[in-house]
Amino acid sequence: MLTFERLSSGVKALWARRPAAKAKQLATALQEAQAALKDQALRDPVTGLANRLLFEDRLDSVIRRAESAQRRFSILFIDLDGFKPLNEFHGHRVGDQILKDMGGRLADLARQSDTVARLAEDQFLMLLDGNPDASAAAVVASRVRAALAQPIRVCGSDMKMSCSVGIVLYPEHGPRAKLLAHAEAAMRSAKQAGAGLHAFFEDSMEANSEAQADLQRELREALEHGARGLSLDYQPKLDAKTGRLAGVEALLRWQHPRQGALGPLVFVPVAERFGLIGVLGQWVIQEVCRQLRVWEDEGLDMRVSINLSVHQLRQTDLVVRIAEALDRHGVAANRLTFEISESVATADPSATMRILEQIIQLGALVSIDDYGTGHANLNQLRQLPARQLKIDSSFVHKLEHDADARAVVDAAVRLSHALGLSVVAEGVETVGQQDILLRLGCDELQGFLMGRPMDPAQMGLWAHSSEAVPRP
């Protein structure tokens, strides 16, 4: 690797052998080489953007100017949504190309007085000088989100990405020592609220960040000690025409030692953020297969749906692990249905297709969950090897008083049937909703009206006592 010392010694050797007239040229070359090496040390090798060292140096300069002139500046903390599993699935060469492309887009948005840096992995920083107020910072954040959401070519197909942005203003959001931490906390809050959003820092976010760090440590300890406190409840799905049990959905729970019962919306995002989702997801698959074996031994013919996150779909050994769990407990693959959300299914269609096809070849089924909450159309979903579509509960809850909701569900059922997909409505809570769904031709119903989530023992008793449960 070229270093200043090696280059300097080489130039000095030439200098000793050259006429005095060349000394000035050689000195200039040495200075230029020194400047190039110094610049190289301050640049990210993948994107060519400033690295953290250069960013911190410029941040110090901007703070000095802001304090002397009583002016503001802003920092945007930018994190690419879903990049890590994408990088793991496609490899680092593709990942580096995505980072380079996204870095270039950010650089194109920056003014001459601004600084764009790559902080680490899929995280970028943008330092906005020029006395911006909150409105101006929000405008830039919106432009960043729009620019990074433009399609990018990955492995021969176009893919859309999004980013989460945290915003801080100086001096409103803290002293120099806490600015980056506060910007990251704001970004985390935006990411938890949903992909492709931005958020300004608030004091409560700092405490929330610390609470999440504590939660991940406790979750890691639980997983390391035999999934201590973790359990699965099961909610029945009934055939809309016959009322017979069509299957159950596994719902993850955590009995936290201090906070009590926690639902997945609380701790699954923490597992995803801190890299625990693979271990957690595999425990769910193993536990479902174990429970299926118990039920089958009791004479119950059960089928279980399991939710898969985008992070699990990017695990190259996911299907192998599913097969191992089935084999270990002696369970047929057709007892499992894997549910993926609409947004996950369409985020990277080619990569998702490969994994889902392997799941289908294994003998399991695939269902598209939360339909209506994303931006996909049924023609896009038709290309996926799914057998089932679940209409999101937000539409079901509005059926009795919202004509638009009824029209959406009606269209979804008709088009799904035309494409050979069965339709499940989740979140059914009233007889009125049930009647409308029956008229619209929905195939399966799930919700409190049919049955609340139950622990395995309760589910077994309910199943044994119900004439709706098929027997093998």
N, C-alpha and C positions, 0 to 999 in steps of 0.2 A: 504494500500500500504506500502511495506517495505521501511523504511527510515533509514538513518544512526543513527538518534537519538534513534529510537526504538531498533535497533539492538545493539547499544552501551550500552544502559541501561540494556538490557538483558544479555549481556556478562559480564558487571560489577557485576550484581547480582550473576551470576554463579561464578565469580572470588572470591567473598567474601566467598562463601561456599566451595570452592575447596582448596586442599592443595597447598602449595607454589610451588610444582613441576609442577603443571598444569598452573601456571601463564604465563609462556612463550608461551605455546601452545595457551592459550586463547588470549594473546596479538597478536600472529600471525594470529589467526582466525579473530580478530577484524580488523587488517590491511588489510587482504584479502577481507573481507566484504566491508570495506571502498573503496578499489580499484575497486571492482565489481560495487558498487553503482555509483562511479564516472564515470566508463566506460559506465554504463547504461545511465547516463544522457547525454553522448556525442554521443549516437547512435540513429539512426532512428528506431522507434519501429516496423515498417513494414518490412523494408529490412535488418536491421542490419548494414547498412552502416553508415559512419560518418554522423552526422547532421551538420547543418550550423555552430554551435558553434565550433565544432572540426575542421571543414574545415577552418574557419577563423583563428584559432590558428595555424594550420599547414601552412596556407598561410603566416602568419606573419613570421614564422620561415624560410620558403623558401625565402621570400624577403630579410631577413637579410643575408642569405648565398649568395644570388645572388648579392647583393650590395657589399658585401665584396670581392667576387671573380670575379666580373664583368661577371656573367653568366646569361643566360636566363632561363625562365620557361614559361610554357604555361597553359592556362585554357580552357577546353572545356565546353561549356554550352549546355546541351543535353535536348531536349524537345520531348516527345513522340507525334507523329502526331495522332490526332483523339482519344486520350485517354479519354478526358472528356465526350464526348457523349457516348462512349463505357461504361464507368464507370456508367453513369446515367442509361443506358439501362439494363445492367446486374446486377447492384448492387455493393456495396462497397466490399463485400467479394471476388467476382471475380476480381474486380479492384485491390484489395490488392495483390492477387495472381499474377496478371500480373506485378505489380510493383516489387514484390519480385523476380520474374523470371528475369525481365530485369535488376534489380540491381545485381543479381548474375552474369549475363553475363558481365556486366561492370567490376565487381570485378575480374573476370577471365582474363580480358584483361590487367588489371593494373599490373605494376611492383611493387616490394616491396617499391621502393622510391616514388611511386605515391599515391595519395589519391582520393578515389571515395566517393562522398557524395550525399545524396538525399536532394535537396534544399527545394522543396515544391511540393505537388501534383504529377504531372508527369514530374518534372524537376530534372535533375541530374547534378552534377559537377564532372569533372575529372581534377585534378591538376597534371601536368606532370613535374616532376623535371628532372634534368640531362642535362641541357643546350640544349634543343631541338630547332632546327631552324624551319622555316615555313614549310619546306618539311616534316620534321619528325612529326610535329603536324598534318599536313594534312593526313599523312599515318595512324596515330592513329585514326583520325576522320573517315577515310574510313573504318577502321576495326570496329569501333563502329557501324557505319551505317549497315555494313554487318552482324554483330552479332545480332543486335536488329531486323533485317529484317527476321531472321530465323523464321519459323512457330512456333506458340505457341498454345497449346491446351486450348480452351475456350469452356466450356459447351458442351463437347463431339465432337467438330469439330476443325480442324486446321485453324488458322487465321494468316495472315501476318500483321505485323505492320511496321512502319517506324519511323524515328526520324529526326529532324532538329538539326544541330549542329553549334553553333557559336564559333569561335576561337579567342583568344587574346594571344599575346606574350608580355612578360615583358622584357625590359621597353618600347618597341616600341609603344604599344597600350595604354599607359596611366599610371598614378600613381596608387598606391594601392587603393585609395578611389574610383576610377572609373573603375577598372578592371572588376568587375562583371556586372556592368551596360553596359559596352561596349561589354562584351561577350554576354549578353542577346540581345543587339541591333543587333549583328551579327547573332544570332540565328533567330531573327524575320525576318531579311532580307532573310535568307536561307529558312524559312518557306513560305514567300511570293513568292519566286521564284519557289516553288514547293516542294512537300513532298520528304523526303529522301535525302536532300542535306546538304552540309556544306558551311560556308562562313567565311572569315576572316573579322575582324572589319575594317571599314574605317570611316574617320571623318564624312562623309556625313550621316552615319547611325544614329549618335547621334541626329542630327537635324531632321531626318526622324522619329525617335522614338517620339520626342516631338510633331511633327506635327500629328502623328497618335493619340496621347493622346488627342490633341485638337479636332481632327476630331470626336473621339468617344464621347466626351462631347457634341459637337454640334449635333451629330446624336441622342444621348440620349434625348437632349432637343427637337429636332424635333419630335421624337416619343411621347414624353410626352405632346406635344401640337398639338395633332390631326394629326400626320404625316406631319407636316408643311414642304412644299417644296418637298415632295416625290410625285412621280407620276408614272404611267405606260404608256409606249408606246406599240403598238401592231403591229407585223409584220406578213403579210399574208403568208400562205402556200397553194400552188395550187396543185390540182391533175395533175399529169404529162400528162395524156392522154386527159383529157377533158378540162383542164384549169380552172375548177371550183374551188371555194374557198373550201379548205379542213379544214381550221382552222387558228387560229392566235396564235402567241406566245407572252406572256406578258413579257416585258422587263422593268426592274426597273430603274428609273431615280431619281436624287436628284438635285434640284436647290439650290445649296449652297448659303447662304447669301453673302459670300465674293468671293468664287472661281467660282461661276457660275455653269453651268451644269456639273454634275459628273456622270460617268457611274458606273455600279455595280462593275467592276473590281477594282475601287478605294476604295469604302466604304464598300462593303460586307465583304472583309477580316477583316476590322476593326470591323464590327459587330460580326463576328465569334470570333475574338480575345477577345473582351470585353464582350461577353455574351449577345449581343443584337439581335442575329440572330433569336431567337425564336419569339420575339415580331415583328421584321421586317417581317419575313416570314408569320406570321399570318395576318399582315396588308395586304400583297399582296393577300393572299387567300380571305380575306374579300372584298377587292377592286375589284378583278376579279369577284366574285359572284355578287357584286352590279352592275358592268358594264354589266354583262350578262343579268341581269334583265332589265336594261335600253334598251339594244339592242333587247331583245325579245319583249318588249313592243312596240318597233319601227318596229316590223315585220321582224327582222333579225335573222336568224338561225345560231348563231355563236358557235364555239367551241374553247376553250382557253387552251393553254399549259402553265403550271407553272413549273419553275425549283425548285427542292427541294435540299437543301444541306445535307451533312452527319449529321450535327447537328440537323436539323429538323427531319430526319429519326430516331434519337435516342430519340425524345420526345415521351414519353409513351402516351400522350393524343393527338397526332397529328391527328389521324383519327376522334376522337371526335370533335376536333376543326373544321376540314373540314366539318363534318356533320352539326355542328351548323351554319357555314357560309352558307351552301347550304339551310338549313331550314329557316334561317333568311331572305334570299332574294328570296325564292321560286324558286330555280334553280335546275334542274335535275342533278344528279351526272355525267351522261354521257356527259355533256357539258365540263367536265374538263379532261385534260390529264396531268399527273404529270411526268416530265422529271427528271431522275437522271443520272448522268454521269457514264460512264463505270467503272471508278476507284472506285466510291462510291458503285456501284452495287456489285462489287466483293471483297470489302475490308472485309466485314463480311457477307457472303452469308446467313447464317441461320437467323441472326437478320434482315437483309434486307428483306428476304423472308417473315417473319412474318408480317412486316409492309405493304409490297406491297400486300400481300394477303388480308389484311383488307381493303386496298384502293380499290382493285378489288371488294370485297364483297359489298362495299358501292355503286358501280356502275360506278366509274371513271375508266379511262384507264391509263396505264403506258407505258412510252417510255424510251428507253436507249439512252442517249445523248452522243455526243463526241466520237462515236465509232471509234476505231483505234488509240486513244491517250494513251490507257492503255495497259495492258498485258493480257487481258482476251481473250478467244476464244469463238466462238459462241456456242460451246457445253456447256460452263459454263453459258452463258447468257440464253440458252434454258431452264435452270432450273428455271429461274425467270418468274413470270407471266406477262411478257411484251407483248404488241401487236405490238410494233413499234420500229424501230432502226433508229437512226439519224447518218449519216456519217459525220465525222468532216470536217469542211470547209477547213482544211489544205490539204486534199486529193482532194477536189473539185477544189481548186485553181490551182492544178498542172495537171489537166486532159488533157489539150490541148498539153502539151509538155513533159509529164513524163509517160512513158509506165508502170513503176512500180505502179504509182498512179492509172492508169486505171485498172491494174490487181487487185489491192486491192479492188477497188470499185466493179469491176465485181464479184469477189469472194464473197464479202460481200452481194451483191444483190442476187446472186444465193443461197447461203447458208441460208440467211434470209428467202427467199421465201420457201425453202425446210422445214424450221422450222415453217412456218406459220406466219412470221413477215412481215409487210409492211416496206418499206424503204423510209426515207426522206433524201434528200441531202440538207445541209445548206450551205450558202455562195455562191450561184449561182449568178455570176455577168456578164457572157458573154453568147451570143447566142451559141458559140462553146461549152461551158461547158454544156449548156442545151441540145444540140443535142446529145452529147456523153452520157449524163445521160438517155435520152430517149431511145437510142439504147441499153443501158445496162439494161433497164427495171426498172429504179427507179420509185417508186410510187408517191412521192410528192416532190415538189421543193420549196425551201425557199431561199431568197436572194434579193439583190438590183434589180436584173433583174425582179423579180416578183413584188416587192414592198418594199419600205423602211419602217422602223418603223414609225408609225404614232400615234399621240395622239388620245384619244377616239373619239373626234369630227371629226377629219380627217378620221379616220378609218370608222366611220359611214357613212360619205359622200361618201367615196370611195366604200363602200359596197353597198350603195343604188344605186349608178350610174353604178355598175358593173353587167353585166349579168351573171357573174361567181358565184355570191353569191346566194345560195339556199334560198328560202322563205319557212317558215313553212306552 
